[in-house]
């Protein structure tokens, strides 16, 4: 897995800007505590996992469809 530190920093700063637009001030990245930085890095890892899962789902569905056609199964069509 790639380093999550750059993603954590960009995510944290983007979050800080959104909060500032809503009137809430947050500490700049370069001033956060080691514990706050660890939370941001953990959140970045969660974001990467969510993106991986979102990308895997369509691929899984396409594989299922491809497998069905590869085995020669025809879709069942009901005429009304």
Phi and psi in degrees as a GROMACS rama.xvg file:
@    title "Ramachandran Plot"
@    xaxis  label "Phi"
@    yaxis  label "Psi"
@TYPE xy
-65.833  162.699  UNK-2
-61.6464  134.685  UNK-3
-91.8872  -4.93166  UNK-4
-61.3208  -46.9964  UNK-5
-61.6603  -42.5092  UNK-6
-63.0311  -41.988  UNK-7
-59.4189  -44.1673  UNK-8
-63.8661  -46.5112  UNK-9
-66.3729  -41.2562  UNK-10
-61.8471  -47.1196  UNK-11
-60.4269  -45.8081  UNK-12
-67.7066  -38.4487  UNK-13
-64.2351  -41.4399  UNK-14
-62.8324  -42.4425  UNK-15
-62.1423  -39.9675  UNK-16
-66.0864  -41.4885  UNK-17
-64.0204  -43.65  UNK-18
-62.2993  -41.3571  UNK-19
-62.3541  -39.498  UNK-20
-63.8862  -27.908  UNK-21
-89.5842  1.42766  UNK-22
93.9046  8.92781  UNK-23
-109.579  125.983  UNK-24
-90.7475  140.991  UNK-25
-130.058  155.79  UNK-26
-67.891  136.227  UNK-27
-61.6525  153.953  UNK-28
-51.6602  -45.8397  UNK-29
-70.1935  -5.04702  UNK-30
-114.822  1.32106  UNK-31
-75.1014  158.283  UNK-32
-76.8643  162.995  UNK-33
-57.2358  -36.3727  UNK-34
-65.8951  -41.9393  UNK-35
-64.7907  -38.4151  UNK-36
-65.2612  -40.1582  UNK-37
-62.4138  -38.5682  UNK-38
-64.6858  -44.2497  UNK-39
-61.9203  -40.6628  UNK-40
-66.4337  -40.2595  UNK-41
-63.8557  -40.3834  UNK-42
-64.0269  -37.9058  UNK-43
-62.7005  -40.2653  UNK-44
-64.101  -38.009  UNK-45
-65.151  -41.9136  UNK-46
-61.4623  -45.7131  UNK-47
-60.4104  -40.9068  UNK-48
-65.6299  -40.3513  UNK-49
-63.2234  -41.7955  UNK-50
-65.2946  -41.0856  UNK-51
-60.3727  -45.4231  UNK-52
-64.8036  -40.2218  UNK-53
-63.4627  -36.2242  UNK-54
-75.7832  -32.0122  UNK-55
-72.532  -31.966  UNK-56
-61.7675  -51.797  UNK-57
-61.3419  -36.7574  UNK-58
-63.9713  -40.2087  UNK-59
-63.7906  -43.7072  UNK-60
-63.9904  -40.6867  UNK-61
-64.6455  -38.4586  UNK-62
-63.0148  -40.1392  UNK-63
-63.7448  -42.9783  UNK-64
-65.7942  -43.8471  UNK-65
-62.8484  -40.2515  UNK-66
-62.9151  -39.9181  UNK-67
-62.8283  -43.0836  UNK-68
-73.8214  -30.7123  UNK-69
-68.5154  -31.2407  UNK-70
-81.8529  -4.49674  UNK-71
87.4993  -0.331804  UNK-72
-65.4509  133.903  UNK-73
-99.2543  142.333  UNK-74
-62.3561  144.807  UNK-75
-83.6752  121.211  UNK-76
-113.522  129.848  UNK-77
-107.377  123.788  UNK-78
-94.5147  138.343  UNK-79
